[in-house]
Amino acid sequence: MSVSRMEKLTAVLPRADADALLRRLMRLRAVSVERTDGGDETLLPLANEARIAALTASLAEIERVLPVLTKRTRRKKSLFRPVTEVAFAEFEADGRMENARRVVEETGKIVSEQGKLRAELETLTARGRALMPYFELALPLDFAGTAHTVFLLGSLPAGVRRTALEAATEDLALTVDIISAQPGGIYISAICHKDEQERALRALSGLGFTRARFDASHGTAKRLFDANEREIRAVHETLERLENRLGVLAERLTDVEILADMERTALLAEESKRRMDATAQCAVLTGWCPARERERVTEVLEHFGAAYEFAPPDEGDDPPILLHNNGYARNFEWVLGMYSYPRYGKFDPTFVMSIFYFLIFGLMFADAGYGLLLSAVCFGGVRWLKPREGMKRFLLLFGYCGISCIICGVLFGSYFGNFPLAFLENVVGVAPENLPRLSLLPSAEGNLAVLFDPLQNPMAFLVLSLGVGAVHLLAGMAVKAFLLCREGKWLDALCDIVTYWVLFAGIGAVFFYKTVGIILIASGAGLIVLTHGRRAKGPVMKIMGGLLGLYDLISYASDLLSYSRILALGLAASVIGQVVNILATMKGASFFGFLLMIVVFCVGHVLNLVINVLGTFVHTSRLQYIEFFGKFYEDGGRPFVPLAPSDRYAEDTSPEQEATNEQ
């Protein structure tokens, strides 16, 4: 398979139609706009930078208020909320767009006002806390003293004793009164003669005195505190009123979300113009279009009277990559994207990878119970929650992998670990020797496996794992041979791939037909030594190249051993499941036992499911990326990112959109 064929699009159109054309192309989702050469000095920038700045500011304000309104809406919340279908043209014509702008503006003002009020509230609260220790002081806080005395007000650390205070001030004309003692300190007032002020402050500072200042605070502490509390209540009332208003504005959340998508779409269209050039009358667009979308794009271009040309990629071009697979394999494309896209014109391994991914995932997490639960959750989520395309593909991949888990679980007799057997033995009371045995292989214990129980026959499971790994590696080599043949390099396919197959066949045959195996091993090794140095100069270098080719067997053996992780992951999930089942059924058939079984079963197996799905996903992907792709894959492609409208919240269903969809 190969990636979708791309064509280079060049179009010239009236400058005034550039915005409308871009919006129509965005709806098609079939054209990516590339930067024009810009080599002609007569060409001018097309983008309106002032409009981009205005749209960016508007969108930033909308994004600022959306969480505020979302938090307060009474609309039913959903993890995968469906996209709102609305005709944008009608939304604007009916005045809902301007109303949404006013909601955004008012919400922004309220949020700013709330911020100021909360800052004021913090100041008032701190002021109230500062006033509380001075409630017993009868003098006003702004009292500074008389004509000959100075009044000092402040606090000492909590550990200062009265005796220490008296000792420090005994030779001063100073009178000290303790107003209150708090956990945070001792609050005092002092009166001294003006001539003694400096000495008094030094003496008190030696004890850790901190002077309190209540400038422009006429009145006693209690009176000022009561006034401060009235201000706090007024601020709270204002905040409550603003909060109630936000609740009313939140009822227009859907309109604000629609406005967000409209503004973002307009911004995307305007930013796309940065990759275009123009003259005073015309605009120039260059980009890429999938060949299968050419007819639809042509209709739009002709509608705007554009002069256009579709051309195949030139040598040196770097066309974007658009993967094209059937409905099943399409769900595995994002796994390929996590690694790297193939280079343009090269092989797309998604379909082949999806088959092995399905198989290896099931072997690593072979449990019918977990698989059934995984498939039910994923397929049910797609059916009932109707997620976006990316999340839909994510769920479908794990849904299909759940089917593989069910199949392998039945083969290996795992249903939430060994829960059926544990239930029969510990709750029902069936003797161990009477437990059912369905395995095709002999076993000493009861099991429900159709094939064999991996815990009882780990060597059989290891052989199976390595056998699947061998097929996986051979498939990668087969893909490489196919690609070489497709390029006309038949000799390379024969010398670099088939020779190893002869050697591998001999290694496998030696266990059954020793003579045949030895002949095949000798033939394969000889062919490798003779052919793998064919590009080297001189007989010595050719032989050295051939020996190095034979040395690659170590790499193949290392790759094969990597598939033992299938055994490790499979046994880990089974052992954890069995431990959970032992804990769940340990109290037998009592009421408390049933209650314990339900709780431990649900919590333990859900945790086991989550942990092992994550581990299985990582290791299955690793086997594809390293062992499989390493045999043939040519990466380095960049994904095709077409012009597309923002549809995070809403989808345009205006007549123009419907007409485009019909095309």
SEMARFI-352680 format. One line per 10 residues: number of its first residue (from 0); their letters; for each residue x, y, z of C-alpha. Coordinates in Angstrom, 2 decimals. Layout:
SEMARFI-352680
NUM> A> X,Y,Z; ...
***
This chain:
SEMARFI-352680
0> MSVSRMEKLT> 0.00,0.00,0.00; 1.09,3.62,-0.51; -0.06,7.00,0.72; -2.64,9.03,-1.20; -1.35,10.68,-4.37; -0.94,14.44,-4.04; -1.13,17.13,-6.69; 0.36,20.60,-6.51; -2.31,23.27,-6.85; -1.61,26.77,-8.16
10> AVLPRADADA> -4.52,29.21,-8.47; -4.84,32.88,-9.39; -8.09,34.64,-8.49; -9.48,38.13,-7.89; -8.04,39.59,-4.70; -11.49,40.50,-3.43; -12.57,36.82,-3.56; -9.60,35.45,-1.60; -11.39,35.35,1.76; -14.54,33.71,0.38
20> LLRRLMRLRA> -12.50,31.14,-1.54; -10.44,30.23,1.52; -13.60,29.74,3.57; -15.07,27.43,0.92; -11.84,25.47,0.75; -11.84,25.21,4.53; -15.23,23.55,4.35; -13.96,21.06,1.79; -11.00,20.14,4.03; -9.14,19.11,0.89
30> VSVERTDGGD> -6.41,21.72,0.31; -3.34,22.66,2.33; -1.96,26.11,1.56; 1.81,26.35,1.22; 4.04,29.40,1.25; 4.45,31.00,-2.17; 7.95,31.58,-3.51; 7.65,35.34,-3.12; 10.48,35.88,-5.57; 8.60,38.48,-7.60
40> ETLLPLANEA> 9.08,41.92,-6.06; 5.78,43.11,-7.55; 3.84,40.71,-5.31; 2.42,42.14,-2.09; 1.36,40.53,1.20; -2.29,39.54,1.21; -2.94,39.17,4.94; -4.54,42.04,6.85; -2.34,42.22,9.95; -4.66,44.67,11.70
50> RIAALTASLA> -7.57,42.25,11.29; -5.42,39.37,12.53; -4.54,41.39,15.63; -8.20,42.28,16.22; -9.36,38.67,15.79; -6.57,37.41,18.06; -7.59,39.86,20.79; -11.27,39.01,20.39; -10.59,35.28,20.53; -8.36,35.72,23.59
60> EIERVLPVLT> -11.20,37.51,25.39; -13.67,34.79,24.42; -11.29,32.08,25.64; -10.92,34.03,28.90; -14.64,34.13,29.62; -15.60,30.65,28.33; -14.35,28.80,31.46; -16.20,31.33,33.62; -19.50,30.72,31.84; -18.93,26.97,31.56
70> KRTRRKKSLF> -18.44,26.71,35.31; -21.76,28.43,35.98; -23.98,27.00,33.27; -26.90,24.76,34.18; -26.50,22.95,30.88; -26.00,19.23,31.24; -22.30,18.48,31.29; -20.89,15.66,29.18; -17.37,14.39,28.58; -18.09,14.09,24.83
80> RPVTEVAFAE> -20.64,16.82,24.24; -21.98,16.71,20.66; -21.13,19.58,18.34; -23.88,22.19,17.97; -25.27,22.33,14.45; -26.12,25.89,13.46; -26.30,27.98,10.30; -23.62,30.62,10.83; -25.24,32.97,8.33; -28.54,32.86,10.23
90> FEADGRMENA> -26.72,33.14,13.55; -25.19,36.41,12.38; -28.32,37.71,10.63; -30.59,37.06,13.64; -28.45,39.23,15.88; -27.30,36.30,18.02; -23.71,36.97,17.05; -23.82,40.55,18.36; -25.64,39.40,21.47; -22.90,36.85,22.05
100> RRVVEETGKI> -20.30,39.61,21.70; -22.15,41.66,24.31; -22.23,38.64,26.62; -18.46,38.26,26.20; -17.90,41.96,26.84; -20.11,42.06,29.94; -18.65,38.85,31.30; -15.14,40.23,30.84; -16.07,43.39,32.73; -17.63,41.36,35.53
110> VSEQGKLRAE> -14.56,39.13,35.80; -12.32,42.19,35.98; -14.60,43.80,38.58; -14.63,40.59,40.60; -10.84,40.58,40.58; -10.73,44.13,41.95; -13.35,43.36,44.58; -11.53,40.23,45.74; -8.30,42.22,46.06; -10.21,44.86,48.04
120> LETLTARGRA> -11.74,42.12,50.16; -8.29,40.75,51.00; -7.16,44.25,52.01; -10.23,44.77,54.21; -9.86,41.33,55.79; -6.21,41.98,56.60; -7.16,45.37,58.05; -9.81,43.76,60.24; -7.31,41.23,61.56; -4.91,44.08,62.37
130> LMPYFELALP> -7.62,45.96,64.32; -8.86,43.06,66.45; -6.00,43.05,69.04; -6.69,46.72,69.89; -10.40,46.41,70.79; -9.71,47.27,74.47; -7.93,50.50,73.61; -10.19,53.46,74.45; -8.13,56.00,72.56; -8.58,56.63,68.82
140> LDFAGTAHTV> -5.97,54.92,66.71; -4.79,58.16,65.14; -3.97,59.62,68.55; -0.31,60.71,68.45; 0.10,62.17,71.93; -0.04,65.60,73.61; 2.12,68.70,73.37; 4.77,67.10,75.56; 4.17,63.36,75.15; 4.30,60.77,72.39
150> FLLGSLPAGV> 1.83,57.90,72.12; 3.26,54.61,70.82; 1.17,51.67,69.64; 2.42,48.28,68.47; 3.31,44.71,69.34; 6.02,42.59,70.94; 6.84,38.95,70.23; 4.66,36.49,72.15; 7.58,35.22,74.25; 8.42,38.58,75.88
160> RRTALEAATE> 7.63,38.56,79.61; 6.34,41.55,81.55; 9.38,41.49,83.82; 11.67,41.83,80.80; 9.58,44.76,79.57; 9.77,46.50,82.96; 13.50,45.92,83.20; 14.14,47.40,79.76; 12.12,50.56,80.50; 12.72,51.14,84.24
170> DLALTVDIIS> 15.04,54.15,83.77; 12.80,55.79,81.17; 9.95,58.23,81.53; 7.72,55.67,79.86; 4.39,54.10,80.75; 3.53,50.80,79.07; 0.08,49.15,79.07; -0.66,45.68,77.68; -3.80,45.90,75.56; -4.10,42.20,74.72
180> AQPGGIYISA> -2.04,39.03,74.50; -2.54,36.98,71.34; -0.84,33.79,70.10; 0.89,35.95,67.51; 2.23,38.56,69.94; 1.67,41.00,72.81; -0.06,44.24,71.84; 0.87,47.28,73.89; 0.44,51.04,74.11; 3.05,53.38,75.60
190> ICHKDEQERA> 3.26,57.05,76.55; 6.58,58.78,76.96; 7.96,62.28,77.06; 9.00,63.63,73.67; 12.57,63.98,74.89; 12.58,60.27,75.75; 11.04,59.06,72.46; 14.29,57.99,70.81; 15.55,56.13,73.91; 12.15,54.52,74.43
200> LRALSGLGFT> 12.02,53.24,70.85; 15.53,51.80,71.15; 14.63,50.01,74.37; 11.41,48.59,72.94; 13.07,47.66,69.65; 15.57,45.61,71.62; 12.61,43.48,72.71; 11.33,43.12,69.14; 8.80,45.97,69.21; 6.93,46.59,65.92
210> RARFDASHGT> 5.13,49.89,65.74; 1.57,49.84,64.41; 0.41,52.59,62.13; -3.22,53.36,61.38; -2.88,56.56,59.42; -6.09,58.47,58.72; -7.97,56.04,60.95; -9.97,58.31,63.22; -11.80,56.39,65.90; -11.29,53.51,68.23
220> AKRLFDANER> -10.26,50.06,66.99; -13.72,48.65,67.74; -15.46,51.44,65.89; -13.13,51.14,62.91; -13.52,47.34,62.92; -17.30,47.64,62.78; -17.02,50.07,59.86; -14.57,47.70,58.16; -17.05,44.81,58.58; -19.77,46.88,56.92
230> EIRAVHETLE> -17.46,47.45,53.96; -16.72,43.71,53.79; -20.44,42.91,53.76; -20.98,45.45,51.00; -18.21,43.85,48.92; -19.72,40.40,49.48; -23.13,41.67,48.39; -21.62,43.15,45.25; -19.79,39.90,44.51; -23.00,37.94,45.01
240> RLENRLGVLA> -24.86,40.26,42.67; -22.16,39.90,40.03; -22.16,36.11,40.51; -25.91,36.01,39.96; -25.47,38.03,36.80; -22.84,35.56,35.58; -25.37,32.79,36.15; -27.79,34.62,33.85; -25.10,35.22,31.22; -24.10,31.54,31.39
250> ERLTDVEILA> -27.43,30.66,29.81; -25.97,32.10,26.58; -22.93,29.83,26.75; -23.85,27.98,23.55; -23.96,31.23,21.60; -20.56,32.24,22.98; -19.13,28.86,21.94; -20.51,29.34,18.42; -18.96,32.80,18.35; -15.62,31.30,19.42
260> DMERTALLAE> -15.63,28.91,16.46; -16.66,31.67,14.06; -13.88,33.97,15.25; -11.31,31.19,15.21; -12.33,30.18,11.69; -12.01,33.80,10.54; -8.58,33.98,12.18; -7.45,30.74,10.49; -8.60,32.08,7.12; -6.79,35.36,7.65
270> ESKRRMDATA> -3.60,33.64,8.82; -3.74,31.43,5.72; -3.40,34.60,3.66; 0.05,35.05,5.14; 1.10,32.11,2.96; -0.33,33.82,-0.13; 0.86,36.74,-2.23; -1.12,39.24,-4.24; -1.04,42.13,-6.64; -3.40,45.08,-6.51
280> QCAVLTGWCP> -6.10,43.01,-8.22; -5.17,39.31,-7.93; -4.24,36.77,-5.27; -1.99,33.74,-5.75; -2.60,30.47,-3.90; -0.30,27.46,-3.95; -0.77,24.25,-2.04; -1.43,20.52,-2.14; -4.58,18.62,-2.89; -5.24,14.85,-2.81
290> ARERERVTEV> -5.82,13.60,-6.35; -9.14,12.05,-5.35; -10.39,15.49,-4.21; -9.47,17.24,-7.45; -13.01,17.34,-8.84; -14.52,18.90,-5.73; -11.78,21.52,-5.49; -12.11,22.31,-9.20; -15.81,23.12,-8.80; -15.04,25.62,-6.07
300> LEHFGAAYEF> -12.22,27.24,-8.03; -14.38,27.60,-11.13; -17.19,29.07,-9.03; -14.85,31.97,-8.17; -13.49,32.30,-11.69; -9.97,31.32,-10.66; -7.27,30.30,-13.10; -5.76,27.11,-11.72; -3.40,24.24,-12.44; -2.98,20.80,-10.89
310> APPDEGDDPP> 0.45,19.24,-11.37; 2.26,16.19,-10.01; 5.04,16.84,-7.48; 8.34,17.95,-8.97; 11.62,16.37,-8.01; 12.72,17.91,-4.74; 9.18,18.72,-3.61; 8.04,17.57,-0.19; 4.34,16.75,-0.52; 2.38,16.16,2.69
320> ILLHNNGYAR> 1.19,12.67,3.58; -2.46,11.60,3.67; -3.00,8.00,4.75; -5.85,6.13,3.11; -6.96,2.84,4.66; -10.12,0.82,5.06; -12.49,1.34,7.96; -10.70,-1.12,10.23; -7.09,-0.10,9.59; -7.94,3.62,9.76
330> NFEWVLGMYS> -8.27,3.24,13.53; -4.56,2.35,13.75; -3.30,5.35,11.77; -2.77,7.44,14.90; -0.44,4.72,16.25; 1.63,5.11,13.08; 1.50,8.90,13.49; 2.98,8.61,16.99; 6.08,7.13,15.35; 6.44,8.98,12.06
340> YPRYGKFDPT> 4.57,9.22,8.78; 6.06,7.43,5.76; 7.80,9.44,3.11; 5.68,10.48,0.18; 5.23,7.71,-2.38; 6.50,5.05,0.01; 4.72,2.12,1.59; 2.02,2.74,4.18; 2.25,-0.20,6.62; -0.92,0.64,8.58
350> FVMSIFYFLI> -3.02,-2.30,7.36; -0.28,-4.91,7.84; 0.62,-3.39,11.21; -3.03,-3.41,12.33; -3.26,-7.20,11.88; -0.20,-7.89,14.02; -1.17,-5.17,16.51; -4.54,-6.88,16.97; -2.91,-10.29,17.48; -0.05,-9.24,19.76
360> FGLMFADAGY> -2.26,-7.04,21.94; -4.58,-9.98,22.51; -1.71,-12.32,23.39; -0.23,-9.84,25.87; -3.57,-9.25,27.58; -5.30,-12.57,26.97; -8.39,-12.38,29.16; -11.95,-12.77,27.92; -13.45,-10.85,30.85; -11.18,-7.85,30.51
370> GLLLSAVCFG> -11.54,-7.95,26.73; -15.33,-7.97,26.94; -15.27,-5.03,29.35; -12.77,-3.11,27.20; -14.76,-3.64,24.00; -18.07,-2.79,25.68; -16.71,0.47,27.10; -14.99,1.54,23.87; -17.68,0.56,21.37; -20.37,1.82,23.75
380> GVRWLKPREG> -18.54,5.13,24.08; -18.45,5.52,20.30; -22.11,4.55,20.00; -23.59,6.65,22.76; -21.16,9.51,23.40; -20.47,10.26,19.72; -16.91,11.59,20.30; -14.84,13.60,17.85; -12.95,11.82,15.09; -9.65,11.59,16.96
390> MKRFLLLFGY> -11.17,10.19,20.15; -13.44,7.94,18.08; -10.42,6.30,16.39; -8.71,5.96,19.76; -11.70,4.16,21.27; -12.26,1.95,18.23; -8.65,0.75,18.29; -9.00,-0.43,21.87; -12.43,-1.82,21.11; -10.99,-4.05,18.38
400> CGISCIICGV> -8.07,-4.99,20.62; -10.64,-6.00,23.24; -12.03,-8.51,20.74; -8.54,-9.96,20.37; -8.32,-10.22,24.17; -11.61,-12.12,24.22; -10.43,-14.63,21.60; -7.08,-15.22,23.28; -8.73,-15.31,26.68; -11.00,-18.15,25.58
410> LFGSYFGNFP> -8.03,-20.03,24.12; -6.06,-19.65,27.36; -8.99,-20.01,29.75; -8.75,-16.60,31.42; -11.96,-14.89,32.56; -10.96,-12.08,34.91; -7.98,-14.26,35.75; -9.18,-17.57,37.14; -12.31,-16.11,38.73; -14.73,-18.90,37.69
420> LAFLENVVGV> -12.45,-21.56,39.20; -11.73,-19.49,42.32; -15.46,-18.94,42.81; -16.25,-22.63,42.40; -13.50,-23.68,44.79; -13.69,-21.03,47.55; -17.35,-20.00,47.46; -19.29,-22.94,46.06; -16.97,-25.46,47.72; -16.00,-27.63,44.74
430> APENLPRLSL> -12.96,-29.76,45.54; -9.79,-28.88,43.56; -9.69,-32.33,41.93; -13.25,-31.83,40.66; -12.65,-28.48,38.98; -13.25,-28.56,35.20; -10.33,-29.19,32.84; -10.83,-28.19,29.21; -7.23,-27.82,28.07; -6.06,-29.74,25.04
440> LPSAEGNLAV> -2.71,-30.16,26.78; -2.29,-32.25,29.95; -2.40,-30.27,33.20; -2.31,-31.03,36.88; -4.89,-28.41,37.83; -8.34,-27.40,36.68; -8.50,-24.81,33.94; -10.91,-23.50,31.33; -8.39,-23.11,28.51; -9.28,-24.41,25.09
450> LFDPLQNPMA> -5.59,-24.46,24.14; -3.49,-24.28,27.33; -3.14,-22.25,30.52; -0.05,-19.97,30.27; 0.54,-20.11,34.02; 0.62,-23.90,34.00; 2.52,-24.14,30.71; 4.74,-21.05,30.49; 7.16,-22.76,28.10; 4.34,-23.44,25.66
460> FLVLSLGVGA> 3.34,-19.78,25.88; 6.96,-18.72,25.33; 7.19,-20.89,22.22; 3.93,-19.40,20.96; 5.18,-15.86,21.67; 8.44,-16.43,19.82; 6.56,-18.11,16.97; 4.33,-15.06,16.57; 7.44,-12.90,16.76; 9.11,-14.93,14.03
470> VHLLAGMAVK> 6.09,-14.50,11.76; 6.08,-10.76,12.54; 9.74,-10.41,11.62; 9.33,-12.50,8.45; 6.37,-10.32,7.47; 8.58,-7.24,7.82; 11.20,-8.87,5.62; 8.49,-9.86,3.13; 7.34,-6.25,2.92; 10.92,-5.21,2.27
480> AFLLCREGKW> 11.26,-7.83,-0.48; 8.00,-6.63,-2.03; 9.17,-3.01,-2.03; 12.48,-3.97,-3.62; 10.70,-5.94,-6.33; 8.31,-3.05,-6.93; 11.33,-0.82,-7.53; 12.76,-3.39,-9.95; 15.51,-4.52,-7.56; 14.85,-8.23,-7.87
490> LDALCDIVTY> 18.48,-9.19,-7.25; 18.55,-7.19,-4.00; 15.37,-8.90,-2.83; 16.84,-12.31,-3.62; 20.25,-11.69,-2.05; 19.26,-9.58,0.98; 16.00,-11.26,1.97; 15.51,-14.69,0.43; 18.95,-15.92,1.49; 18.04,-15.32,5.12
500> WVLFAGIGAV> 14.75,-17.15,4.61; 16.68,-20.20,3.42; 18.84,-20.04,6.54; 15.82,-19.56,8.83; 14.03,-22.47,7.15; 17.06,-24.64,7.86; 17.11,-23.61,11.53; 13.45,-24.55,11.84; 13.77,-27.80,9.89; 16.73,-29.09,11.87
510> FFYKTVGIIL> 14.44,-29.89,14.80; 12.29,-32.15,12.63; 14.44,-33.29,9.68; 18.03,-32.90,10.75; 19.67,-33.65,7.42; 17.38,-31.32,5.46; 17.89,-28.64,8.08; 21.67,-28.85,7.94; 21.61,-28.65,4.13; 19.38,-25.56,4.23
520> IASGAGLIVL> 21.50,-23.90,6.93; 24.69,-24.50,4.94; 23.05,-23.28,1.73; 21.64,-20.16,3.34; 24.88,-19.29,5.12; 26.88,-19.84,1.95; 24.55,-17.66,-0.11; 24.75,-14.90,2.47; 28.56,-14.96,2.48; 28.68,-15.00,-1.32
530> THGRRAKGPV> 26.10,-12.27,-2.00; 26.13,-9.73,0.83; 29.48,-8.28,-0.11; 28.62,-7.97,-3.79; 28.91,-4.17,-3.81; 32.37,-4.13,-2.21; 35.56,-3.85,-4.28; 38.04,-6.71,-4.29; 37.53,-10.34,-3.29; 38.68,-9.82,0.31
540> MKIMGGLLGL> 36.21,-7.00,0.93; 33.45,-8.99,-0.72; 34.06,-11.91,1.63; 34.24,-9.54,4.62; 30.91,-8.03,3.57; 29.44,-11.51,3.30; 30.65,-12.43,6.79; 29.16,-9.23,8.18; 25.89,-10.23,6.56; 26.11,-13.52,8.42
550> YDLISYASDL> 26.80,-11.57,11.61; 23.37,-9.94,11.23; 21.93,-13.21,12.55; 22.72,-11.87,16.04; 20.50,-8.87,15.35; 17.68,-11.12,14.17; 18.05,-13.31,17.26; 17.95,-10.23,19.49; 14.80,-9.01,17.73; 13.19,-12.40,18.16
560> LSYSRILALG> 13.94,-12.50,21.89; 12.19,-9.15,22.25; 8.92,-10.99,21.72; 9.38,-12.74,25.04; 7.74,-9.61,26.44; 4.49,-11.15,25.21; 5.04,-13.90,27.78; 5.97,-11.40,30.50; 2.94,-9.17,29.97; 0.57,-12.10,29.63
570> LAASVIGQVV> 1.75,-13.77,32.84; 1.76,-10.47,34.77; -1.92,-9.79,33.97; -2.88,-13.39,34.85; -0.98,-13.43,38.15; -2.41,-10.09,39.29; -5.89,-11.31,38.34; -5.41,-14.49,40.37; -4.21,-12.52,43.41; -7.31,-10.33,43.19
580> NILATMKGAS> -9.50,-13.45,42.96; -7.84,-15.02,46.03; -8.53,-11.87,48.05; -12.08,-11.59,46.69; -13.11,-15.16,47.55; -11.13,-15.75,50.74; -14.17,-15.31,53.06; -16.22,-17.99,51.33; -20.00,-18.00,51.01; -20.88,-15.76,53.98
590> FFGFLLMIVV> -22.74,-12.48,53.64; -19.57,-10.59,54.47; -17.73,-12.81,51.99; -20.09,-11.85,49.15; -19.81,-8.18,50.07; -16.01,-8.41,50.16; -15.97,-10.30,46.87; -17.96,-7.59,45.09; -15.80,-4.74,46.39; -12.42,-6.44,45.85
600> FCVGHVLNLV> -13.49,-7.84,42.47; -14.57,-4.45,41.12; -11.68,-2.40,42.50; -8.95,-4.97,41.88; -9.90,-5.96,38.36; -10.53,-2.38,37.24; -7.04,-1.42,38.43; -5.58,-4.49,36.74; -7.41,-3.59,33.53; -6.16,0.00,33.50
610> INVLGTFVHT> -2.55,-0.90,34.35; -2.28,-3.71,31.83; -4.05,-1.90,29.00; -1.46,0.87,29.34; 1.46,-1.58,29.53; 0.15,-3.69,26.67; -0.36,-0.64,24.47; 3.19,0.58,25.09; 4.87,-2.77,24.47; 2.73,-3.71,21.47
620> SRLQYIEFFG> 3.57,-0.36,19.90; 7.23,-0.87,20.71; 7.30,-4.20,18.84; 5.80,-2.48,15.79; 8.13,0.52,15.87; 11.42,-1.27,16.54; 11.20,-4.86,15.37; 8.68,-4.59,12.52; 9.29,-1.13,11.06; 13.03,-1.58,11.38
630> KFYEDGGRPF> 12.97,-4.11,8.54; 11.55,-1.87,5.81; 10.03,1.43,6.95; 11.05,4.72,5.32; 9.82,7.51,7.55; 10.16,11.28,7.43; 6.82,12.34,5.97; 4.81,15.30,7.23; 1.06,14.92,7.72; -1.43,16.55,5.38
640> VPLAPSDRYA> -3.09,19.39,7.30; -5.81,20.87,5.12; -7.51,24.19,5.58; -10.38,23.45,7.92; -12.84,25.52,9.94; -12.81,25.47,13.70; -15.48,23.04,14.87; -14.59,22.63,18.52; -18.12,23.60,19.56; -20.21,24.16,16.44
650> EDTSPEQEAT> -20.62,23.01,12.85; -21.87,25.34,10.12; -25.04,24.06,8.43; -25.78,27.15,6.36; -27.03,26.55,2.77; -23.58,27.23,1.35; -22.11,24.56,3.64; -24.80,22.06,2.63; -24.14,22.69,-1.02; -20.46,22.07,-0.48
660> NEQ> -21.17,18.81,1.31; -23.39,17.61,-1.55; -20.49,18.06,-3.94
***
